[in-house]
């Protein structure tokens, strides 16, 4: 098993939170997305306390909504203890009231991630990202192979050993399955791996190209590009059977991404020249151009909350990551990189550079390298 060389750069962000809480109730606190909460983290006690303190401290920093400060300057104090194979986590407010307390069993690192997600949800009302998984492509072995890891790049290992071209990984929303494009047969086919059992199935093997799988929100369907009927078009393939054609043009369609309800997709097509984004019902029918304001738009990824599309554009001869707000129609470039994918909170992206994956906090414009040292790394996917 190959370990990923992980560089996490801790940073402090400034802000204040001035709400005081009643001593008689333990409310769920909801803050605006732009708010930063001052919290104190007193660390973990007990066996493995030092190691778990690093894990939770990193998780809290990467969450992007906290500034770790001394207790006197903080609205909340986070603490925990790990004994007897269980983590006991606690949140205390300024008045000394325990507003959250929970015990977590099982793997210690997983327990720390679960505690962080609960902290984020309790104090902000938004979902956390610490329990999610990522997949990506690395050419470290001399072949493009698929790797999987925790959201922060840790616990990474090489999943495929095909000694061929293995690309376009897609994690199912629950992180149980992974689909990818493999060339083991000499042609591009789509394979499905059960990440718990390791069982692998060649799911899509039509004549021609079968590539670019992307899971529906329920995990039961994939959008993909097939050329079995002529030009590469967008299709939906059921995990348990069934094929539906969505597009029928002279162009090449790819990169289908689903909206949260699973009823619509946005994809990239060059039917009118340079690649642009189009929107289509998952039931089929006419496609509609999505106005991005850019002459080149590809690799779309729909945020879990349905509000924004991340995609690639060309900027000064290089690839850049842009965001489109679907309500306002406003697009903006936020970073230099490729293959952007949203995290479960719709506030973080992961994208690739030539030799790293970067975890990017959209709200505050901060990027942290999470995977490096594996040669060229590309095409990240992120579970929900």
NORRAFEN-V818905 format. One record per run of one state. SS is the DSSP state (alpha for helix, beta for strand, coil for the rest). FROM is the first residue (numbers start at 0). TO is the last residue. If there is no record, write none. Layout:
{{SS/FROM/TO} {SS/FROM/TO}}
This chain:
{{coil/0/3} {beta/4/4} {coil/5/35} {beta/36/45} {coil/46/47} {alpha/48/61} {coil/62/64} {beta/65/67} {coil/68/69} {alpha/70/72} {coil/73/74} {beta/75/82} {coil/83/84} {beta/85/92} {coil/93/96} {beta/97/104} {coil/105/106} {alpha/107/123} {coil/124/131} {beta/132/137} {coil/138/143} {beta/144/149} {coil/150/155} {beta/156/157} {coil/158/164} {beta/165/170} {coil/171/175} {beta/176/181} {coil/182/187} {beta/188/193} {coil/194/198} {beta/199/203} {coil/204/208} {beta/209/214} {coil/215/219} {beta/220/225} {coil/226/231} {beta/232/237} {coil/238/241} {beta/242/244} {coil/245/251} {beta/252/257} {coil/258/262} {beta/263/268} {coil/269/274} {beta/275/280} {coil/281/286} {beta/287/289} {coil/290/296} {beta/297/301} {coil/302/306} {beta/307/314} {coil/315/316} {beta/317/324} {coil/325/329} {beta/330/335} {coil/336/336} {beta/337/341} {coil/342/346} {beta/347/351} {coil/352/354} {beta/355/360} {coil/361/364} {beta/365/371} {coil/372/375} {beta/376/381} {coil/382/383}}
